[in-house]
Amino acid sequence: SLEAYYQEIGRAGRDGRPAEAHMLYGLGDIRTRRLFIDDEDASPEHRRRSHGRLDTLIGYCETAQCRRQVLLGYFGEGASPCGNCDNCLSQAPRADGSIEARIILSAVAQTGERFGASHIVDILLGHETEKVLARGHQRLASFGTGAAHKRPAWLSLIRQLVAGGYLVPDPDGYGGLAISESGRALGRGEIAFEYRVETRHRSLRDKARSAQAAADAEDLDAALLATLKALRLRLAKERQVPAYVVFSDRTLIAMAERCPRDLAAFAEVNGVGEAKLKEFGEVFLSAIAEHQSGGSG
């Protein structure tokens, strides 16, 4: 937990001399800790609290902010940048995540600020899980708006929003996320949000997948795909949102491959949820039909 980490680093520098504290962690450590939590002979509430504390600690590890600010902020104290931590000294790779943050905050708000990170990400990715369907969340405007990123990226962004104080975990330990005042300001576009970018070397498997994707793309009707992308861009500009919020590239490629002729077939395209089917189904079907008939778009 972050409380335990705070106690451990407090041992450094007790003699008044400069000291360094190092934290080493990896995905394997996180998996192991989660297994330990799930195997505990404890109540579901206790396990939820333990997972929540672990998520808070991971968010601290992943944050791009000054670590002193995040750590003291967790305990309700304000602080200026320390100028000594790795984030202050080395400036880890960062990117503007304001748009992604607003997508997350929108989903949290639309679900009543009662659900945890996993459920929010299911909504963003357009996954029709039993929990999503039981609550009718496949009909939310946020459903399927996160296709531009994979699940680990969205979970990391949520953890960093928690670490930055924009999202607040349920104090009773039930896993729900609420939006703080700073989070509401971020949602209104009054402030920006930067997040730590994970830099990884591409593996041979990743390169092979990219090569296969490129080969698959060669079999597509390139003109149709270009038409669909142009339509997506126009719709995105009309709504003042990023293009991927309308549909991801992967979904457009699937459309170009399948060439659906009616709403039922269009609904089967990966990335098309109920809300997007109603909003965009007819216009994209018309574009596909017009292209196939040889008409000009």
Backbone bond lengths (Angstrom), bond angles and torsions (degrees), N, CA, C in turn:
res aa  C-N    CA-C-N  psi(-1)  N-CA   C-N-CA  omega(-1)  CA-C   N-CA-C  phi
1 S - - - 1.458 - - 1.525 109.72 -
2 L 1.334 115.56 163.97 1.458 119.60 178.45 1.529 110.87 -68.44
3 E 1.330 116.35 -30.29 1.466 119.38 176.45 1.529 110.84 -62.85
4 A 1.343 116.29 -43.85 1.466 120.35 179.95 1.527 110.75 -66.13
5 Y 1.333 116.18 -39.86 1.468 119.82 178.57 1.528 110.21 -62.56
6 Y 1.321 116.80 -41.11 1.464 121.63 -179.99 1.529 110.37 -60.73
7 Q 1.326 115.69 -40.64 1.463 119.18 178.45 1.524 111.32 -66.30
8 E 1.344 116.26 -40.10 1.463 119.78 -177.65 1.529 111.49 -65.56
9 I 1.340 117.47 -47.16 1.464 118.69 -177.38 1.524 110.98 -71.16
10 G 1.344 116.63 -18.52 1.456 119.67 177.29 1.520 112.62 -66.76
11 R 1.338 116.38 -16.73 1.464 120.08 178.69 1.529 111.34 -74.06
12 A 1.354 115.42 -22.90 1.465 119.02 -179.31 1.528 110.02 -77.78
13 G 1.298 116.50 139.49 1.455 120.95 175.41 1.508 115.28 76.96
14 R 1.322 117.62 15.59 1.469 118.86 -179.69 1.526 112.29 -66.82
15 D 1.338 115.22 -21.52 1.464 118.10 179.57 1.521 111.61 -86.76
16 G 1.338 116.12 5.13 1.453 119.89 178.27 1.511 114.50 84.61
17 R 1.326 117.68 0.96 1.458 120.92 -179.59 1.528 109.51 -98.62
18 P 1.344 117.71 157.39 1.474 120.26 178.63 1.523 111.06 -57.67
19 A 1.321 116.18 142.75 1.462 120.74 -179.62 1.525 109.15 -145.46
20 E 1.316 115.74 160.53 1.461 121.54 178.04 1.522 109.56 -122.69
21 A 1.321 115.70 143.99 1.466 121.51 175.48 1.521 107.78 -122.25
22 H 1.315 117.02 129.33 1.461 121.97 -178.69 1.530 109.73 -116.52
23 M 1.322 115.58 136.92 1.460 120.47 173.29 1.525 108.14 -119.24
24 L 1.316 116.22 127.08 1.457 122.12 176.89 1.526 107.92 -115.38
25 Y 1.321 116.43 125.92 1.459 118.80 178.60 1.520 108.55 -151.37
26 G 1.308 114.98 158.93 1.459 120.39 179.15 1.508 110.17 -153.20
27 L 1.325 115.43 175.24 1.454 120.52 -177.47 1.525 111.52 -59.54
28 G 1.337 116.37 -36.81 1.459 119.67 179.47 1.516 112.07 -62.69
29 D 1.340 116.42 -37.88 1.468 120.25 177.94 1.527 110.87 -63.12
30 I 1.332 115.33 -40.91 1.464 119.69 -178.44 1.524 110.20 -65.72
31 R 1.338 115.75 -45.19 1.467 119.46 178.89 1.529 110.82 -59.32
32 T 1.337 115.78 -44.93 1.464 119.88 -178.75 1.518 111.22 -61.46
33 R 1.328 115.75 -44.95 1.466 119.23 -179.25 1.524 110.84 -63.36
34 R 1.332 117.20 -39.56 1.469 119.62 179.45 1.530 110.63 -65.46
35 L 1.320 116.51 -37.71 1.465 119.58 177.26 1.525 110.57 -63.01
36 F 1.333 116.11 -41.81 1.463 119.94 178.26 1.530 110.46 -60.65
37 I 1.331 115.81 -43.19 1.469 119.99 -179.28 1.523 110.44 -63.49
38 D 1.342 116.08 -45.58 1.466 119.86 -177.75 1.526 112.21 -67.12
39 D 1.339 116.40 -26.58 1.464 120.10 -179.26 1.523 113.03 -87.39
40 E 1.329 116.96 -4.90 1.460 119.99 -179.49 1.529 110.88 -64.52
41 D 1.308 115.32 142.67 1.463 120.57 174.66 1.526 107.47 -84.24
42 A 1.330 114.60 74.84 1.467 119.97 -175.03 1.522 109.13 -141.55
43 S 1.311 115.50 168.73 1.463 120.91 -179.31 1.525 110.06 -71.69
44 P 1.341 117.61 158.12 1.469 120.36 176.22 1.525 112.25 -56.73
45 E 1.337 116.85 -36.32 1.461 120.14 179.50 1.531 110.95 -63.02
46 H 1.333 116.05 -41.99 1.466 120.01 179.54 1.523 110.80 -64.67
47 R 1.336 116.88 -41.00 1.464 119.94 179.47 1.523 110.83 -66.12
48 R 1.334 116.88 -38.53 1.468 119.49 177.40 1.523 110.82 -62.05
49 R 1.328 116.06 -41.48 1.462 119.61 178.36 1.531 110.67 -62.80
50 S 1.327 115.99 -41.87 1.467 120.15 -179.21 1.522 111.09 -64.57
51 H 1.332 116.68 -42.90 1.464 119.80 176.92 1.528 110.41 -63.72
52 G 1.319 116.94 -37.71 1.461 120.36 178.69 1.516 112.07 -63.74
53 R 1.338 116.44 -42.22 1.467 119.89 178.01 1.524 111.04 -65.01
54 L 1.335 115.91 -37.92 1.467 119.35 177.84 1.526 110.58 -65.55
55 D 1.327 117.37 -42.07 1.465 120.76 178.41 1.528 111.16 -60.91
56 T 1.332 116.26 -39.01 1.465 120.20 178.41 1.523 110.70 -63.57
57 L 1.325 116.46 -41.55 1.464 120.66 179.19 1.532 110.66 -66.00
58 I 1.333 117.05 -41.46 1.469 120.41 178.54 1.527 109.93 -63.69
59 G 1.335 115.82 -40.30 1.461 119.56 177.48 1.518 111.42 -60.15
60 Y 1.326 116.30 -37.95 1.467 120.59 176.82 1.531 110.18 -64.04
61 C 1.323 116.77 -41.57 1.467 120.43 179.27 1.527 111.33 -63.83
62 E 1.323 116.97 -36.02 1.461 121.25 -173.26 1.523 113.65 -90.63
63 T 1.327 117.70 -11.26 1.459 119.34 -173.70 1.525 112.36 -62.32
64 A 1.327 115.42 149.56 1.464 121.21 175.22 1.526 110.64 -97.88
65 Q 1.327 117.64 -3.41 1.458 121.71 -179.36 1.523 111.36 -82.04
66 C 1.317 115.09 168.59 1.463 120.59 173.17 1.527 108.52 -57.42
67 R 1.321 116.37 129.37 1.464 119.69 -175.20 1.533 111.67 -68.26
68 R 1.306 116.66 -32.36 1.472 118.90 178.08 1.527 109.99 -64.45
69 Q 1.333 116.58 -41.89 1.456 119.87 179.13 1.526 111.19 -62.20
70 V 1.333 116.06 -44.58 1.466 120.08 -178.54 1.521 110.70 -66.30
71 L 1.327 116.19 -44.25 1.462 120.43 -176.61 1.528 111.36 -64.49
72 L 1.326 116.78 -48.36 1.461 119.26 -179.78 1.529 111.00 -70.52
73 G 1.341 116.18 -32.75 1.456 119.22 177.29 1.519 111.90 -62.78
74 Y 1.322 116.56 -33.52 1.468 121.03 178.02 1.525 111.00 -61.48
75 F 1.331 115.47 -32.77 1.462 120.15 179.95 1.533 111.84 -96.38
76 G 1.338 116.00 14.07 1.454 120.14 174.51 1.512 115.43 82.48
77 E 1.331 117.58 18.15 1.459 120.90 -179.50 1.525 110.34 -112.93
78 G 1.313 116.74 143.25 1.455 121.35 175.93 1.518 110.69 -89.46
79 A 1.332 116.30 155.80 1.465 120.17 179.81 1.518 109.26 -160.71
80 S 1.320 115.97 152.47 1.460 121.34 173.64 1.523 108.23 -89.91
81 P 1.346 118.62 162.59 1.472 120.07 178.69 1.523 111.15 -54.72
82 C 1.333 116.11 136.63 1.464 120.22 -172.95 1.520 113.21 -78.17
83 G 1.330 117.24 -29.45 1.454 120.44 -177.62 1.512 113.57 76.02
84 N 1.334 117.29 6.61 1.465 120.92 -176.48 1.524 114.42 -121.10
85 C 1.326 117.98 -24.30 1.466 119.72 -176.21 1.525 110.61 -76.38
86 D 1.330 115.78 170.05 1.462 119.80 -177.16 1.522 112.00 -61.92
87 N 1.339 117.50 -35.94 1.461 119.62 -179.79 1.521 111.83 -68.62
88 C 1.331 116.96 -36.55 1.464 120.07 177.97 1.528 111.43 -72.34
89 L 1.326 116.87 -36.34 1.463 120.62 -173.86 1.522 113.56 -85.96
90 S 1.325 116.68 -41.76 1.465 118.88 -172.28 1.516 113.57 -103.33
91 Q 1.326 117.34 -11.59 1.459 120.62 -179.56 1.530 111.01 50.57
92 A 1.307 115.88 74.04 1.464 121.47 178.16 1.526 109.80 -54.99
93 P 1.340 117.28 149.61 1.470 120.02 -179.29 1.523 111.27 -53.09
94 R 1.326 115.72 128.64 1.457 120.53 -178.53 1.521 109.82 -128.13
95 A 1.299 115.15 161.32 1.460 121.16 176.44 1.518 108.47 -144.80
96 D 1.316 115.67 155.82 1.456 120.38 177.05 1.524 108.57 -75.19
97 G 1.311 115.80 114.79 1.461 120.62 179.99 1.512 112.54 -110.61
98 S 1.330 117.01 25.09 1.465 120.38 -176.00 1.520 111.81 -61.21
99 I 1.334 117.00 -41.80 1.465 119.95 -179.04 1.523 110.20 -66.10
100 E 1.343 116.19 -46.53 1.463 119.67 178.87 1.527 110.97 -61.49
101 A 1.338 116.13 -39.56 1.463 119.94 179.71 1.525 110.77 -62.05
102 R 1.325 116.83 -41.13 1.470 119.79 -179.48 1.522 111.43 -68.84
103 I 1.328 116.37 -32.77 1.464 119.52 175.56 1.530 109.79 -63.19
104 I 1.332 116.12 -44.11 1.469 120.78 178.46 1.523 110.54 -64.30
105 L 1.323 116.79 -48.68 1.464 121.02 -177.86 1.523 111.16 -61.64
106 S 1.326 116.31 -36.20 1.462 120.10 177.86 1.522 110.81 -63.28
107 A 1.336 116.44 -43.65 1.466 119.99 179.19 1.524 111.08 -65.16
108 V 1.335 116.48 -40.24 1.470 120.24 178.37 1.526 110.02 -62.02
109 A 1.331 116.51 -43.84 1.465 120.55 -179.32 1.528 111.21 -66.13
110 Q 1.337 116.79 -42.73 1.466 120.32 -177.11 1.524 112.53 -66.56
111 T 1.326 117.23 -23.97 1.469 120.49 178.86 1.524 112.09 -95.17
112 G 1.326 117.20 8.41 1.455 120.22 174.68 1.511 115.34 83.23
113 E 1.351 117.25 14.99 1.468 121.56 178.37 1.529 111.27 55.28
114 R 1.339 115.43 44.07 1.464 120.00 -176.27 1.520 113.14 -125.74
115 F 1.343 117.66 -3.92 1.457 119.65 -171.71 1.525 111.27 -118.69
116 G 1.329 114.57 159.79 1.449 120.94 -176.75 1.513 113.46 -88.53
117 A 1.335 114.57 -178.82 1.458 121.42 -173.62 1.525 112.50 -61.15
118 S 1.315 117.61 -42.31 1.463 120.60 -175.93 1.526 111.55 -61.24
119 H 1.323 116.82 -44.09 1.466 120.71 -179.96 1.529 110.72 -67.85
120 I 1.320 117.02 -39.52 1.465 120.65 178.60 1.528 110.11 -61.35
121 V 1.331 116.71 -42.45 1.466 120.00 -179.84 1.527 110.79 -67.98
122 D 1.332 117.83 -36.82 1.468 120.10 175.29 1.529 110.41 -57.29
123 I 1.323 116.44 -41.14 1.467 121.03 178.89 1.528 110.03 -65.41
124 L 1.321 116.94 -47.35 1.464 120.61 -178.18 1.524 111.52 -61.25
125 L 1.326 116.92 -36.88 1.464 120.99 -177.82 1.528 112.57 -84.53
126 G 1.328 116.78 -4.91 1.458 119.43 179.13 1.513 113.75 74.53
127 H 1.337 117.01 30.36 1.461 120.99 179.95 1.533 109.91 -87.09
128 E 1.293 116.48 120.80 1.465 120.65 -179.25 1.527 109.86 -87.15
129 T 1.318 115.53 69.52 1.455 120.82 178.68 1.526 109.64 -74.36
130 E 1.313 115.09 167.74 1.465 119.67 178.98 1.526 110.83 -59.02
131 K 1.327 116.21 -41.01 1.461 120.85 -179.60 1.526 111.31 -67.20
132 V 1.329 116.86 -40.86 1.464 120.94 178.69 1.525 110.39 -62.92
133 L 1.326 116.51 -47.37 1.464 120.71 -177.86 1.524 111.66 -67.70
134 A 1.332 116.97 -37.58 1.463 120.43 -178.23 1.525 111.57 -62.42
135 R 1.326 116.54 -29.96 1.468 120.60 -178.19 1.522 112.76 -102.28
136 G 1.322 116.53 3.63 1.461 120.09 178.60 1.515 113.72 69.78
137 H 1.327 117.12 21.42 1.460 119.67 -175.90 1.523 113.17 -76.18
138 Q 1.334 117.79 -7.80 1.465 119.60 174.10 1.525 111.10 -71.42
139 R 1.335 116.53 -11.54 1.466 120.61 178.83 1.527 112.84 -94.61
140 L 1.322 117.03 -1.55 1.461 120.31 179.99 1.524 110.89 -71.94
141 A 1.317 115.81 151.41 1.468 120.08 177.67 1.521 111.47 -63.72
142 S 1.331 117.60 -26.01 1.467 121.50 -178.85 1.520 112.96 -78.46
143 F 1.320 117.43 -12.99 1.461 120.64 -175.06 1.527 110.31 -63.26
144 G 1.334 115.57 121.14 1.458 120.74 177.16 1.515 115.24 81.99
145 T 1.341 118.29 8.36 1.468 119.75 -177.68 1.523 112.90 -82.53
146 G 1.333 117.70 -3.62 1.462 120.08 -175.74 1.509 114.88 -108.21
147 A 1.326 117.51 25.02 1.464 120.13 -175.86 1.525 113.29 -67.06
148 A 1.329 117.67 -13.85 1.467 120.03 -177.66 1.524 112.58 -71.79
149 H 1.334 117.21 -18.91 1.466 120.70 -179.14 1.523 109.98 -127.10
150 K 1.316 115.57 157.15 1.456 120.64 177.26 1.527 110.14 -88.05
151 R 1.317 114.65 168.45 1.463 120.77 -175.50 1.532 113.74 -54.15
152 P 1.348 119.48 -48.47 1.470 118.35 -179.17 1.525 113.06 -58.20
153 A 1.332 117.18 -36.05 1.469 120.10 -179.79 1.525 110.92 -66.37
154 W 1.342 117.09 -43.08 1.465 119.96 179.37 1.525 110.86 -65.85
155 L 1.333 117.14 -40.85 1.463 119.72 178.86 1.525 110.94 -63.51
156 S 1.338 116.41 -39.10 1.460 119.98 177.51 1.525 110.74 -63.97
157 L 1.329 117.19 -42.23 1.462 120.69 178.64 1.527 111.06 -61.97
158 I 1.331 116.49 -41.68 1.467 119.68 179.11 1.524 110.30 -64.34
159 R 1.335 116.92 -42.63 1.468 119.35 178.62 1.522 110.91 -61.73
160 Q 1.332 116.71 -38.76 1.462 119.50 179.83 1.527 111.27 -71.21
161 L 1.330 117.15 -31.40 1.467 119.77 174.24 1.526 110.39 -67.22
162 V 1.335 116.22 -36.62 1.466 119.95 176.09 1.525 109.92 -67.14
163 A 1.342 116.07 -45.39 1.468 120.03 -179.76 1.522 111.19 -61.47
164 G 1.334 116.89 -33.67 1.458 120.88 -179.91 1.513 113.95 -83.25
165 G 1.340 116.84 -3.59 1.456 120.28 177.83 1.515 114.72 84.04
166 Y 1.341 117.94 10.06 1.463 120.78 179.63 1.531 111.01 -81.49
167 L 1.322 115.48 -30.95 1.460 122.04 173.13 1.524 108.10 -117.57
168 V 1.320 115.97 142.84 1.462 120.79 -176.69 1.525 108.97 -120.06
169 P 1.343 118.25 122.24 1.468 120.12 177.85 1.522 111.17 -66.10
170 D 1.308 115.30 150.95 1.456 122.04 177.28 1.529 109.50 -58.07
171 P 1.326 118.44 120.13 1.469 120.14 -177.93 1.522 113.54 -64.86
172 D 1.340 116.98 -19.90 1.460 120.04 179.12 1.518 112.65 -85.05
173 G 1.342 116.32 -1.46 1.458 119.63 173.88 1.508 115.89 82.19
174 Y 1.338 118.16 18.85 1.463 119.37 -179.24 1.528 112.71 -90.19
175 G 1.313 117.58 2.64 1.458 120.64 172.81 1.506 115.56 91.98
176 G 1.334 118.87 -6.78 1.453 121.02 -178.77 1.519 112.09 -71.80
177 L 1.337 115.65 155.40 1.460 121.70 179.07 1.522 109.01 -118.74
178 A 1.331 116.08 133.72 1.461 121.91 176.83 1.522 109.02 -117.46
179 I 1.316 116.33 158.01 1.462 121.68 -178.37 1.526 109.16 -94.92
180 S 1.328 116.30 127.11 1.462 121.09 179.02 1.527 109.80 -81.72
181 E 1.325 116.40 177.44 1.464 120.27 177.87 1.522 111.00 -62.69
182 S 1.342 116.62 -41.44 1.468 118.74 177.90 1.520 110.38 -66.95
183 G 1.339 116.62 -32.92 1.458 120.14 176.40 1.518 111.78 -65.00
184 R 1.327 116.73 -37.88 1.469 119.99 178.47 1.528 110.48 -68.05
185 A 1.332 116.01 -36.84 1.467 119.18 176.12 1.526 110.57 -64.60
186 L 1.334 116.29 -39.04 1.463 120.89 176.59 1.522 110.37 -64.40
187 G 1.325 116.53 -41.78 1.459 120.56 179.17 1.518 112.82 -63.66
188 R 1.332 116.80 -30.88 1.469 120.78 178.90 1.523 112.38 -83.34
189 G 1.319 116.87 -3.17 1.457 120.24 179.66 1.510 113.92 82.15
190 E 1.332 117.33 15.23 1.462 120.58 -177.81 1.523 112.23 -81.36
191 I 1.325 116.94 -23.66 1.460 121.57 177.58 1.524 108.52 -134.83
192 A 1.324 116.12 164.34 1.466 121.41 -179.11 1.523 110.06 -106.66
193 F 1.318 115.37 165.51 1.467 121.27 -179.84 1.521 109.06 -133.27
194 E 1.323 116.07 124.14 1.458 121.77 175.02 1.517 109.14 -107.89
195 Y 1.322 116.21 142.53 1.459 119.29 179.23 1.520 110.47 -128.72
196 R 1.309 114.56 157.46 1.463 121.10 178.89 1.528 109.19 -74.75
197 V 1.311 115.80 130.59 1.458 121.28 179.38 1.517 108.90 -94.23
198 E 1.322 115.99 125.38 1.458 120.11 177.02 1.523 108.97 -78.35
199 T 1.317 117.34 123.92 1.462 121.41 178.62 1.517 108.81 -104.73
200 R 1.314 115.46 121.07 1.458 120.48 -178.55 1.524 109.39 -131.21
201 H 1.331 115.16 145.53 1.453 119.70 174.62 1.523 108.91 -78.80
202 R 1.297 115.73 137.76 1.455 119.46 -179.97 1.521 110.20 -71.56
203 S 1.309 116.04 131.42 1.457 120.76 178.34 1.522 109.82 -82.78
204 L 1.324 115.52 167.82 1.458 119.74 176.77 1.523 110.50 -60.69
205 R 1.334 116.61 -35.18 1.463 119.77 179.04 1.525 110.57 -65.17
206 D 1.345 116.65 -41.85 1.463 119.88 178.48 1.520 110.77 -62.04
207 K 1.339 115.96 -42.42 1.459 119.45 179.86 1.523 110.92 -64.52
208 A 1.336 116.08 -38.57 1.462 119.47 179.07 1.523 110.67 -65.03
209 R 1.346 116.12 -39.91 1.461 119.38 178.13 1.522 111.17 -63.95
210 S 1.339 116.50 -40.26 1.460 119.83 179.09 1.521 110.65 -63.81
211 A 1.330 115.89 -40.52 1.458 119.73 178.99 1.524 110.92 -64.38
212 Q 1.354 115.90 -39.90 1.460 119.59 178.95 1.522 110.86 -66.38
213 A 1.330 116.13 -39.78 1.468 119.71 178.69 1.524 110.56 -62.71
214 A 1.335 115.84 -40.14 1.461 119.15 178.59 1.523 110.84 -65.19
215 A 1.342 115.74 -39.27 1.463 119.36 178.61 1.522 111.03 -65.08
216 D 1.342 116.15 -40.99 1.461 119.57 178.41 1.522 111.00 -63.32
217 A 1.349 115.58 -38.02 1.460 119.43 -178.11 1.525 111.66 -64.40
218 E 1.345 116.15 -28.16 1.457 119.12 -179.73 1.526 111.70 -65.26
219 D 1.339 116.70 -24.63 1.461 120.66 -178.92 1.526 112.15 -83.69
220 L 1.332 117.63 -5.22 1.456 120.76 -178.16 1.523 111.14 -79.80
221 D 1.319 114.20 161.95 1.458 121.02 169.62 1.524 105.87 -79.84
222 A 1.326 116.54 98.70 1.463 121.07 -173.98 1.524 111.72 -61.16
223 A 1.334 116.15 -36.15 1.468 119.60 -179.18 1.527 110.73 -66.30
224 L 1.339 116.69 -40.18 1.464 119.94 178.30 1.519 110.44 -65.47
225 L 1.327 116.59 -43.39 1.462 119.88 179.38 1.528 110.39 -61.04
226 A 1.326 116.75 -40.60 1.465 120.26 178.26 1.528 110.67 -63.75
227 T 1.329 116.59 -38.55 1.467 121.10 178.03 1.523 110.94 -63.47
228 L 1.327 115.95 -43.60 1.465 120.28 -179.80 1.527 111.14 -66.15
229 K 1.329 116.61 -37.79 1.467 119.71 178.69 1.528 110.90 -67.29
230 A 1.330 116.41 -38.42 1.465 119.71 178.49 1.528 110.61 -65.43
231 L 1.336 116.01 -40.30 1.460 120.29 177.73 1.525 110.33 -64.43
232 R 1.319 116.16 -43.59 1.467 120.16 178.27 1.523 111.27 -59.17
233 L 1.334 116.83 -43.36 1.459 120.97 -179.39 1.525 110.98 -62.71
234 R 1.331 116.32 -41.84 1.470 119.75 179.55 1.529 110.74 -63.25
235 L 1.323 116.55 -44.89 1.462 120.41 -179.89 1.527 111.40 -65.16
236 A 1.335 116.11 -37.60 1.467 120.01 179.50 1.525 110.88 -66.01
237 K 1.339 116.36 -41.20 1.465 119.64 178.97 1.525 110.99 -65.09
238 E 1.324 116.53 -39.12 1.464 119.88 178.70 1.525 111.12 -61.51
239 R 1.330 116.17 -34.69 1.466 121.24 -176.99 1.521 112.59 -95.85
240 Q 1.339 116.09 -4.23 1.467 122.25 179.87 1.532 111.37 57.13
241 V 1.327 114.96 48.47 1.462 121.64 177.36 1.523 108.13 -132.10
242 P 1.346 118.40 161.39 1.464 120.09 174.77 1.524 110.46 -62.22
243 A 1.326 116.16 152.24 1.465 120.61 -176.66 1.523 112.20 -58.50
244 Y 1.345 117.34 -37.33 1.459 118.87 -175.64 1.524 112.85 -68.58
245 V 1.343 117.37 -15.88 1.461 119.73 176.84 1.532 110.01 -69.34
246 V 1.333 116.47 -30.07 1.469 119.94 175.58 1.524 108.69 -71.26
247 F 1.333 116.94 -63.18 1.464 122.41 173.84 1.522 108.27 -152.84
248 S 1.315 116.85 146.21 1.460 120.68 176.75 1.525 110.06 -77.28
249 D 1.339 116.11 164.21 1.464 120.12 175.74 1.524 110.85 -57.71
250 R 1.326 115.90 -39.42 1.463 119.97 -178.77 1.527 111.12 -60.44
251 T 1.331 116.19 -40.06 1.464 119.85 179.62 1.527 110.90 -68.57
252 L 1.335 116.91 -40.23 1.469 119.71 178.25 1.527 110.98 -64.26
253 I 1.327 116.58 -39.12 1.466 119.97 177.60 1.524 110.28 -62.51
254 A 1.353 115.72 -41.64 1.468 119.43 178.17 1.526 111.02 -63.04
255 M 1.333 117.06 -37.73 1.470 120.41 176.68 1.525 110.67 -62.35
256 A 1.344 115.35 -44.72 1.461 119.61 -178.58 1.524 111.23 -66.09
257 E 1.333 116.43 -30.40 1.468 120.03 178.05 1.526 111.38 -74.55
258 R 1.329 115.96 -44.17 1.470 120.44 -173.74 1.522 113.53 -85.09
259 C 1.334 115.98 -31.77 1.467 121.25 -175.92 1.532 111.35 48.67
260 P 1.326 118.18 60.76 1.467 120.54 -178.77 1.528 111.27 -60.57
261 R 1.337 115.41 146.21 1.463 120.69 -176.94 1.528 112.94 -108.17
262 D 1.331 117.48 -13.46 1.461 119.73 179.55 1.523 109.29 -145.95
263 L 1.325 115.94 173.33 1.459 120.74 -175.91 1.523 112.27 -63.80
264 A 1.322 117.25 -34.42 1.461 120.14 179.85 1.526 110.53 -63.18
265 A 1.330 116.46 -43.81 1.464 120.30 178.67 1.525 110.75 -70.51
266 F 1.338 116.26 -36.41 1.466 120.45 179.72 1.527 110.27 -63.77
267 A 1.337 116.69 -36.54 1.467 121.01 -178.77 1.518 112.05 -66.11
268 E 1.331 117.61 -20.72 1.462 121.30 -178.65 1.527 112.73 -84.42
269 V 1.333 117.07 -7.69 1.463 120.46 178.39 1.525 109.04 -71.10
270 N 1.319 116.86 132.43 1.457 121.50 -179.39 1.527 110.40 -59.64
271 G 1.338 116.50 127.39 1.456 121.13 179.85 1.514 113.90 100.26
272 V 1.333 116.84 -1.84 1.467 121.04 178.53 1.526 108.44 -103.32
273 G 1.318 116.14 107.50 1.456 121.15 176.73 1.516 110.74 -96.43
274 E 1.321 115.81 -178.05 1.461 120.57 -176.33 1.523 112.07 -62.33
275 A 1.343 116.65 -42.61 1.465 119.98 -178.35 1.527 111.09 -65.73
276 K 1.328 116.84 -43.17 1.463 119.77 -179.30 1.522 111.53 -72.08
277 L 1.313 116.01 -30.41 1.465 119.28 176.56 1.525 109.99 -60.98
278 K 1.334 115.99 -44.68 1.466 120.20 -179.44 1.527 111.72 -68.75
279 E 1.337 115.78 -40.11 1.462 119.17 -173.69 1.523 113.10 -79.57
280 F 1.333 116.76 -38.55 1.460 119.73 -171.40 1.527 114.97 -118.27
281 G 1.331 117.98 -8.80 1.455 120.21 -172.81 1.517 114.07 -55.26
282 E 1.316 116.82 -54.33 1.466 120.76 -174.76 1.523 112.14 -63.02
283 V 1.332 117.12 -42.51 1.460 119.51 -175.29 1.528 111.43 -68.47
284 F 1.335 117.35 -36.93 1.461 119.21 178.24 1.527 111.08 -74.14
285 L 1.326 117.37 -37.01 1.463 119.98 176.30 1.524 110.71 -61.96
286 S 1.323 116.64 -39.38 1.466 120.48 178.76 1.522 110.96 -63.96
287 A 1.342 116.11 -40.62 1.461 119.76 179.86 1.528 111.02 -65.05
288 I 1.340 116.30 -40.84 1.466 120.30 179.24 1.523 110.54 -65.79
289 A 1.336 116.52 -45.06 1.467 120.62 -179.27 1.523 111.26 -63.75
290 E 1.328 116.36 -41.29 1.464 120.06 -179.69 1.522 110.90 -65.34
291 H 1.328 116.24 -39.23 1.463 119.68 178.65 1.525 110.88 -64.50
292 Q 1.328 116.22 -42.98 1.461 119.81 -177.91 1.524 112.41 -68.47
293 S 1.339 115.81 -27.93 1.464 118.93 179.75 1.522 112.27 -83.51
294 G 1.349 114.74 -4.31 1.459 118.66 177.67 1.503 113.97 88.57
295 G 1.359 116.59 9.14 1.456 119.86 179.85 1.500 111.45 -76.18
296 S 1.285 117.90 164.65 1.460 122.65 178.50 1.505 108.68 -92.04
297 G 1.364 116.57 140.07 1.455 120.21 -178.82 1.465 110.72 -102.21
